[in-house]
Amino acid sequence: MSGTDVVVEGQDVAGSAGGERLRRWRMVLGGGEADGTGCALTGRDAAMDAALGALYGGGGEAGSRKASGARSAGLGGSAPNVARWLGDIRTYFPSSVVQVMQRDAIERLGLAALLLEPEMLEAVEPDVHLVGTLLSLNKAMPETTKETARAVVRKVVEQLEKKLAARTRATLTGALDRSARISRPRHHDIDWDRTIRANLKNYLPEYRTVVPERLIGYGRAAQSVKKEVILCIDQSGSMAASVVYASVFGAVLASMRSIATRLVVFDTAIVDLTDQLDDPVDVLFGTQLGGGTDINRALAYCQSKITRPADTVVVLISDLYEGGIRNEMLKRVAAMKAAGIEFVTLLALSDEGAPAYDREHAAALAALGAPAFACTPDLFPEVMAAALEKRPLPTP
């Protein structure tokens, strides 16, 4: 079976499973014209191969071939080349793959500087990791690019809010309601849904009614602040995705009247962004990714803002590489726990799982009753609900 029989315009003309396997191997191997498979790529397959080769091949211009037939590829330093390549990968690959390829291009080929051009930003597929890259470039970004960058960041933030907000509010509202439930409510404070469910056994068919022997409701302070939450976020470069998700969750929590939310970001300095929580985009552009880490100093600041220890949850989001005073940091956490504060340590708040982290510090925190673990955005509402109710955290 010859290569011309196998693939034409990305289709298996021979219709054989073997031909399709050869085609796939040829795409994986990404070598010369045949690369030992006897299979030549044409049409859409050739274009996909060129797009992959530009990123994962050798040097040179995208999709080029040397006279010897050896593969040579690259994006070069040209914005038009990169913009064209970005358009190609969006044509040939699904959004999830496009995001991975963009991330690899930024890391492997040093394309971050090109993201400072508005035309480039308009061509990329927005995602959490791109937002992290833009935030790290924020200080170097020219004014002509900042408006476009904010639009890209806002698009991602709105997508995340749409995905996460409703479930977060529902989960935490349920946790707050359970913690505030009382059995002798005033008439206006009766929760009739729960009261009826609790008294169904007292249903009288002849009167078609339920006799509510036990009333369930909430106190008169049901609409006031019940809990205080402090998000303390490490803004070192490795925590970029966590900063994005934490900012979105911070805005969601701040929108709930029964939770007083404070958001603090830190490296070796501390920035309190609580007054910007009505717009998570402002929060994100108030961060400065990179720099050192002083967890102890950040926790000291958070501790100074706590007025109701028994009703406070502190969430530290950090890889725990402490540049400050280690023993003081651990003593501070122990003091918070002793005062009745619920302390949660997240090594990451992202979809990627646990990054590199300081295992010695993680073990020390676990010994204090504050286990450190990575948390996905989907699990975060459950973790917060458990913390608000003072029950064991659903650690992975």
C-alpha positions, 0 to 999 in steps of 0.5 A: 500500500503506497502513501498516495493510496492512504491519505488524500485531503486527510481522508483514508481513501483505502478505508482501512484501519491500517491506513488511518493508523499510519496517518495518525502515526505520521502526525505523531512522528512529525518527521520528513515527507514520509518519516518511515511510514510511507504516508504523505500528508496533504490538504488539511492534515498537512496544514495541521502538521505545519501548525504543530511543527511551527511550535514543536519542531525545529527553528526557522519559519512556520511550516517551512521545509529544508531542501534536504526534506528535513523538517524545519519549523518555527514562529520566528519573532514576527507578529504577522507570523504568530497572528497567522499561526494563531488563526490556523490553530483555531481553525484546525483544533478545538478550543481546549487544544488551542489553549494548551498550544498557546500556553506552550508557545508562550513558554517554549518560544518566548512569545510573551512580549508579542502579547503586548501588541493589541493585534496579537491579543485580539487573535488569541483564545482567552483562558485562565493561563493567558490572563496570568501571563497578561497580569505578569506583563501588566507593568510593561504593557503600553497604554495602547494595549491595556484596554485590549488586555482588560477586554481579554481578561474581562471575557475570561472572568465573565465566563468563570463567573457564569460557570461558578457563581450560581453553585457557589452562592447556593452551596454557601447559602445552604451552609449559612442557613444550616448554621443559623437555623433555630427552632423557635423563630418569630412568625416572620422568620419561619422557613416554611419549606423546611417546616412543612417537610419536617412536619409531613408526618403530622398531615391531617387528610380530613383537613388537608393540612399539616400541623406544624408541631416543630417550627424551623426558621432563622433569627432576626439577624438572618440578613446581617453578616453571619461569617467573615472570610479572608482570602489571603493569596500568594501572588508569586509567579507560580500562583497565576491561575490561583490568583485568577480563580481566587479573585473571581470567587472573592467577587462572588463571596463579596456579593453575598450579604451574609458574608463579609469578604476581604481579599489580600494579595501578597509577595514580600509586600501586602495589598488589600484589594477588598474595596475593589471586589465589586469588579474582579477585573480591577482586582486582577489588575491590582495584583503584581505577579512575581517577586518573593514571598512573606507568608508570615507578614501577610497572615499578621495583616489578616490577623489584625483585621479579624474582629469575630474569631469564632465566625471567621474563615481564613483561606491561605492560597500559597505554595508555602515557599516562605521567605519570611520567618517560618516559625513565626508563620506557624505560631501565627496559624496555631494562634488563629486556630486556638482563637476559634478561627477556621484556617484553610490552606490551599496549595493551588486553586486551579484545574492543574492540581498541586504544583511544586510546594514546600512539603515541610511547611505543608506537614507542619500545618497539617500537624496544627490541624490545617491540612494543606491540599490543592483544590479545583474550582469545582470543589472550592464551594464545598470546601468553603461550606465545610469551613463555614459549618466547622466540619471536616474539610473534603480534602482530596 
